[in-house]
């Protein structure tokens, strides 16, 4: 069986029984870049945490490569919006500690060398000895991506990683992520949470749309724009605007249905 992330009949609710996710069936083939799109409250981040093994469904099954997801694993790297770097460690030491988890037998010098290589890959070669508080938000997020890459995980789960950045840095990191993903062999499987339709269309091979209250899969759309994507040309194309409008209408119609049913 080919490697894939799979969710089968997944429901999730908290102790007060408020339903957050309902009957989620989804398969993500290895190497695919999937954007998980939805408004606030649709359960996108919860779904990502389930895939990461940080939370557990009330019903249903989650698996990677045919094996049940029962907790966190080095197979699944996670990048959060808040960077989650250790503030008392230099940037390179933040990366090296991740390498130590993935390669416990590696010597300190080897971990350091690999950590520096990861930082070079994300353009932070001049910040190797700095601490997180000395970096801009965009640089901290680059470091968080470098740490996730250092684990060499075949799956990368990203929870609105660029949401807090200004438009310029957001665009730069989108391009950096695509460059890394497109050039790696084999490509990582990426599940990327966003509420931004333009971002989803620019990054993804496929867009999975969640409706809210509770989160339900309301659309699963292929993104047929060829790689490598040129931002300006793509955003100006009629195909881009048509797909963007279709997704926006799907979200608006679901919101209206929820309001009528309330």
C-alpha positions as CSV (number, residue, x, y, z in Angstrom):
1,X,0.0,0.0,0.0
2,X,1.3,3.4,-0.9
3,X,2.2,5.8,2.0
4,X,-0.7,8.1,2.8
5,X,-2.3,10.0,5.6
6,X,-5.8,8.7,6.2
7,X,-8.8,9.8,8.3
8,X,-11.8,7.5,8.4
9,X,-15.1,8.6,10.0
10,X,-13.3,10.9,12.4
11,X,-15.4,12.7,15.0
12,X,-14.0,15.0,17.7
13,X,-15.6,16.8,20.7
14,X,-14.5,18.1,24.0
15,X,-15.7,16.9,27.4
16,X,-18.8,19.1,27.3
17,X,-19.7,17.1,24.1
18,X,-19.6,20.2,21.9
19,X,-19.0,18.7,18.4
20,X,-15.9,20.1,16.7
21,X,-15.4,17.7,13.8
22,X,-17.9,15.3,12.3
23,X,-17.5,12.4,10.0
24,X,-14.2,13.4,8.4
25,X,-13.0,11.0,5.6
26,X,-9.8,12.0,3.9
27,X,-6.8,10.4,2.3
28,X,-3.6,12.4,1.5
29,X,-1.2,10.6,-0.8
30,X,2.5,10.8,-0.1
31,X,4.2,13.8,-1.5
32,X,1.0,15.8,-1.9
33,X,0.6,19.4,-0.7
34,X,-2.9,19.8,0.8
35,X,-4.2,23.1,2.1
36,X,-6.9,22.8,4.8
37,X,-9.1,25.8,4.4
38,X,-12.0,27.1,6.5
39,X,-13.3,29.9,8.6
40,X,-12.5,30.3,12.3
41,X,-14.2,27.6,14.3
42,X,-14.2,25.0,11.5
43,X,-11.9,22.7,13.4
44,X,-8.8,23.1,11.1
45,X,-6.3,23.3,13.9
46,X,-8.0,20.5,15.8
47,X,-7.8,18.3,12.7
48,X,-4.1,19.1,12.4
49,X,-3.5,18.3,16.1
50,X,-5.3,14.9,15.6
51,X,-2.9,14.1,12.7
52,X,0.0,15.1,14.9
53,X,-1.1,12.7,17.6
54,X,-1.5,15.6,20.1
55,X,-5.3,15.0,20.5
56,X,-7.5,11.9,19.9
57,X,-10.8,11.4,18.1
58,X,-14.0,10.4,19.8
59,X,-14.7,8.1,16.9
60,X,-12.9,7.0,13.8
61,X,-9.4,6.1,12.8
62,X,-6.3,8.1,11.8
63,X,-3.3,6.4,10.2
64,X,0.0,7.1,8.4
65,X,1.3,4.4,6.0
66,X,-1.3,2.0,7.3
67,X,-0.3,2.3,10.9
68,X,-2.6,3.9,13.5
69,X,-1.7,7.4,14.8
70,X,-1.6,6.9,18.5
71,X,0.6,9.9,19.6
72,X,3.4,12.2,18.4
73,X,6.0,10.7,16.0
74,X,9.1,11.8,14.3
75,X,7.3,10.8,11.1
76,X,5.2,13.9,11.4
77,X,6.9,17.2,12.0
78,X,4.8,20.2,13.1
79,X,5.2,23.9,12.6
80,X,2.9,26.2,14.7
81,X,2.0,29.8,14.2
82,X,3.8,30.9,17.4
83,X,7.2,29.4,16.4
84,X,7.6,27.4,19.7
85,X,11.4,27.9,19.9
86,X,13.2,27.6,23.2
87,X,14.1,31.2,24.1
88,X,17.1,30.3,26.3
89,X,18.8,28.4,23.4
90,X,20.5,29.9,20.3
91,X,18.9,29.3,17.0
92,X,21.4,26.6,16.0
93,X,21.0,24.8,19.4
94,X,17.2,24.8,18.8
95,X,17.8,23.0,15.6
96,X,20.5,20.7,17.0
97,X,18.2,19.5,19.8
98,X,15.7,18.4,17.2
99,X,18.4,16.5,15.3
100,X,19.4,14.8,18.5
101,X,15.8,13.4,18.9
102,X,15.9,12.1,15.3
103,X,19.4,10.9,15.5
104,X,20.3,10.0,19.1
105,X,23.6,8.4,18.2
106,X,24.9,11.4,16.3
107,X,27.8,13.2,17.9
108,X,27.5,16.8,19.1
109,X,29.7,18.1,16.2
110,X,27.6,16.2,13.7
111,X,24.3,17.6,15.1
112,X,25.8,21.1,15.0
113,X,26.9,20.7,11.4
114,X,23.5,19.4,10.3
115,X,21.8,22.2,12.2
116,X,23.8,24.8,10.4
117,X,23.0,23.2,7.1
118,X,19.3,23.4,7.8
119,X,19.6,27.1,8.7
120,X,21.5,27.8,5.5
121,X,18.6,26.1,3.6
122,X,16.1,28.6,5.0
123,X,18.4,31.6,4.6
124,X,19.5,32.0,8.2
125,X,23.2,31.5,7.8
126,X,23.9,34.9,9.4
127,X,21.7,34.2,12.5
128,X,23.2,30.9,13.6
129,X,24.5,32.1,17.0
130,X,21.6,34.4,17.7
131,X,18.7,33.8,20.1
132,X,15.0,33.8,19.2
133,X,14.4,37.2,20.8
134,X,17.0,38.8,18.5
135,X,15.2,37.7,15.4
136,X,12.2,39.2,13.5
137,X,9.0,37.3,13.3
138,X,9.8,36.1,9.8
139,X,13.2,34.9,10.8
140,X,11.8,33.0,13.9
141,X,9.4,31.3,11.6
142,X,12.2,30.3,9.2
143,X,14.0,28.8,12.2
144,X,10.8,26.9,13.1
145,X,10.7,25.5,9.6
146,X,14.4,24.6,9.8
147,X,13.8,22.7,13.0
148,X,10.9,20.7,11.4
149,X,13.1,20.0,8.4
150,X,15.9,18.8,10.7
151,X,13.7,15.9,11.8
152,X,13.6,14.6,8.2
153,X,10.0,13.7,8.7
154,X,8.2,12.5,5.6
155,X,5.1,14.4,6.8
156,X,5.0,18.1,7.6
157,X,1.9,19.6,9.4
158,X,1.7,23.4,9.4
159,X,-0.9,25.3,11.4
160,X,-1.3,28.8,9.9
161,X,2.5,29.3,10.1
162,X,2.5,32.6,8.2
163,X,-0.7,34.1,9.7
164,X,1.0,36.5,12.0
165,X,3.5,37.9,9.4
166,X,3.2,41.1,7.3
167,X,2.3,40.5,3.6
168,X,5.9,40.8,2.4
169,X,7.4,38.3,4.8
170,X,4.4,36.0,4.3
171,X,5.0,36.0,0.5
172,X,8.7,35.3,1.0
173,X,8.1,32.4,3.3
174,X,5.5,30.9,1.0
175,X,8.0,31.0,-1.8
176,X,10.7,29.5,0.5
177,X,8.4,26.7,1.5
178,X,7.5,25.9,-2.1
179,X,11.2,26.0,-3.1
180,X,12.1,23.5,-0.4
181,X,9.2,21.2,-1.1
182,X,9.6,21.2,-4.9
183,X,13.4,20.4,-4.7
184,X,13.3,17.7,-2.0
185,X,13.4,14.1,-3.2
186,X,11.2,12.5,-2.2
187,X,8.8,15.4,-1.6
188,X,7.3,15.7,1.9
189,X,3.6,15.2,2.4
190,X,2.3,18.6,3.6
191,X,-1.0,19.5,5.3
192,X,-1.1,23.3,5.6
193,X,-3.9,25.0,7.6
194,X,-5.0,28.4,6.4
195,X,-8.1,30.6,6.2
196,X,-6.6,32.5,3.3
197,X,-8.0,31.4,-0.1
198,X,-5.2,33.1,-2.1
199,X,-2.6,31.4,0.0
200,X,-4.2,28.0,-0.4
201,X,-4.5,28.4,-4.2
202,X,-0.8,29.5,-4.5
203,X,0.6,26.7,-2.4
204,X,-1.6,23.7,-2.7
205,X,-2.0,20.7,-5.1
206,X,-5.4,20.3,-3.5
207,X,-7.7,22.3,-1.2
208,X,-9.9,20.6,1.4
209,X,-12.6,22.9,2.6
210,X,-14.2,22.6,6.1
211,X,-17.6,24.0,7.0
212,X,-18.1,25.1,10.6
213,X,-20.0,24.1,13.7
214,X,-19.2,21.3,13.5
215,X,-16.3,21.0,11.1
216,X,-17.4,19.0,8.1
217,X,-15.7,18.3,4.7
218,X,-17.7,20.4,2.3
219,X,-15.4,20.5,-0.7
220,X,-12.3,18.7,-1.9
221,X,-10.8,20.5,-4.9
222,X,-7.8,19.8,-7.1
223,X,-5.6,22.8,-7.9
224,X,-4.5,22.3,-11.5
225,X,-2.1,25.2,-11.8
226,X,1.3,24.0,-13.1
227,X,4.4,24.1,-11.0
228,X,6.6,26.2,-10.7
229,X,4.1,29.0,-10.0
230,X,4.8,32.6,-10.8
231,X,2.8,34.7,-8.3
232,X,1.8,37.7,-10.4
233,X,0.9,35.7,-13.4
234,X,-1.1,33.2,-11.4
235,X,-3.0,35.9,-9.4
236,X,-3.9,37.7,-12.6
237,X,-5.2,34.6,-14.4
238,X,-8.9,34.0,-15.1
239,X,-8.6,30.4,-13.9
240,X,-7.3,31.6,-10.5
241,X,-10.2,34.1,-10.1
242,X,-12.8,31.5,-11.1
243,X,-11.6,28.9,-8.6
244,X,-11.2,31.6,-5.9
245,X,-14.8,32.7,-6.4
246,X,-16.1,29.2,-6.4
247,X,-14.4,28.5,-3.0
248,X,-15.6,31.8,-1.5
249,X,-19.2,30.9,-2.6
250,X,-18.9,27.4,-1.1
251,X,-17.9,28.9,2.3
252,X,-20.5,31.6,2.1
253,X,-23.3,29.1,1.3
254,X,-22.2,26.9,4.2
255,X,-22.3,29.9,6.6
256,X,-25.8,30.8,5.4
257,X,-27.0,27.3,5.9
258,X,-25.6,27.3,9.5
259,X,-27.3,30.6,10.2
260,X,-30.7,29.4,8.9
261,X,-30.4,26.1,10.9
262,X,-29.5,27.9,14.1
